Amino acid sequence: MRTEAELLEAARRYSFGGRMDKSGGGPIFVRGRGSEVEDINGKRYLDFNSGQMCAALGHNHPTITAAVQEACETLIHAHSSFYNVREIELAERLAGLMPEPLKKSMFLQSGADANEAAVNIARKYTGGFEVASPHVSFHGMSDATRALTFAGWHAGYGPSAAGTMAMVAPYCYRCPLAQTFPDCEYACLDTSFELIDAQTTSRPAAVLTEPLFSAGGVIEPPQGWLADLKRRCEERGMLLILDEEQTGLGKLGSMFAFEDEGVVPDIVTLAKHFGGGVCISAIVTSAEIEERATADEFIVTHSHSNDPLACAAGVASLDVVEQDGVPEKARRLGGYLKSKLLGLADRFELIGDVRGRGLLQGVELVRSRESREAATEAGPQIAAQALREGLIFSVRREGSVLRLVPPATTTEAQVDEAIEILAGALGQVRMRG
Ligand SMILES: Cc1ncc(COP(=O)(O)O)c(C=O)c1O
């Protein structure tokens, strides 16, 4: 086995950069199980980033690996214009989890291509083309989804697609309209739709949103926001596309986040832990929307659309979600993690806000609780120190938000260990000025 230094040297020469972490250093991972991963030096880490959020059911879950092995012995890939058994099974299983009328599914590879397809379905269905998304959203890094990703990552890519509009997100801790919930009565939606109505060419198609904004800084809309958004979409003939790629399938403590809001969206997209670490995404919609879109020659197909191996992993991931009781685990463990993070907030003035639901929790860091000035230099220091101590998580909003996404396999003892590391790292932060 080559050493870490040798592999990093090879990576410097041959691996394309363009990653969120610009350090170019280690760790280099070799294996994972449950909530832990191990690097090439044998050092173990608690993975509170769930890989790239895709191992939220636990790394190398035996149910997933068995399904993949079985697919390797039967059929890995198939002609995507014909059906295969696993694909039909997966669509049937998803229909069983979704409420009426969301019963039709298609399977692609990434979160971005599912969102892109969903937007194009909405365009075909409505005959419009304009799509709006909140200003802290993240929907992917294809050209089409980057144009609807307002949390960042735009600089230097040239003009965005026409017909994409930003809305004012319900970021209550830093309300852009200086309002307070519930007195605001969703002023962010009033302003957003005033702007949408002013800009539209009378061809609106959809609003694309996450139910809880993950990459944008773990920002949770207030109760009722999603229902009000849906009502305003309906008034304008716009579809509501809900990107549940991070939040769906149990992560927040319910099977889908929209259930908590009593809202049924028109189109739902799934990815990330759907597939249990294997690359697959889904678009789920109603038969009515599917029929009208396909009648207007809607086609989306990629080389690996509906692949049996990926669909087998998809079925296995639904087995895990149901058999392991992931929503209930997320509620319980998420509550425990939240209580521990609130405990840290009692000890460290640097913590301005603790928020999130289930196994998606965020900590916002501030220079002062009064001014709420973002402590952007603190997050990277904390993450680097935690990494040295064996805890992985990500940092968002230019460094001022810590995002913690422990897999559903995490134990309370592992949460305690993570909190101890986090406390140590918080205690070592050095602020400028
Ligand atoms: C909410 C959400 N949507 C879409 C995506 C894009 O998914 P992918 O990276 O699989 O294209 C992400 C990725 O982080 C995401 O968090």
The ligand as an SDF file (V2000), in Angstrom:
LIG
                    3D

 16 16  0  0  0  0  0  0  0  0999 V2000
  -30.7540   20.1070   -1.5670 C   0  0  0  0  0  0  0  0  0  0  0  0
  -29.8130   19.6640   -2.6410 C   0  0  0  0  0  0  0  0  0  0  0  0
  -30.2450   19.5890   -3.9020 N   0  0  0  0  0  0  0  0  0  0  0  0
  -29.4450   19.1820   -4.8940 C   0  0  0  0  0  0  0  0  0  0  0  0
  -28.1330   18.8430   -4.6640 C   0  0  0  0  0  0  0  0  0  0  0  0
  -27.2530   18.4000   -5.7890 C   0  0  0  0  0  0  0  0  0  0  0  0
  -27.1110   17.0240   -5.7600 O   0  0  0  0  0  0  0  0  0  0  0  0
  -25.9300   16.3530   -6.5890 P   0  0  0  0  0  0  0  0  0  0  0  0
  -24.6630   16.8250   -5.9910 O   0  0  0  0  0  0  0  0  0  0  0  0
  -26.1620   14.8850   -6.4140 O   0  0  0  0  0  0  0  0  0  0  0  0
  -26.0840   16.7920   -7.9990 O   0  0  0  0  0  0  0  0  0  0  0  0
  -27.6290   18.9250   -3.3680 C   0  0  0  0  0  0  0  0  0  0  0  0
  -26.2170   18.5740   -3.0910 C   0  0  0  0  0  0  0  0  0  0  0  0
  -25.6530   18.9090   -2.1040 O   0  0  0  0  0  0  0  0  0  0  0  0
  -28.4830   19.3530   -2.3390 C   0  0  0  0  0  0  0  0  0  0  0  0
  -28.0550   19.4630   -1.0730 O   0  0  0  0  0  0  0  0  0  0  0  0
  1  2  1  0
  2  3  1  0
  2 15  2  0
  3  4  2  0
  4  5  1  0
  5  6  1  0
  5 12  2  0
  6  7  1  0
  7  8  1  0
  8  9  2  0
  8 10  1  0
  8 11  1  0
 12 13  1  0
 12 15  1  0
 13 14  2  0
 15 16  1  0
M  END
$$$$
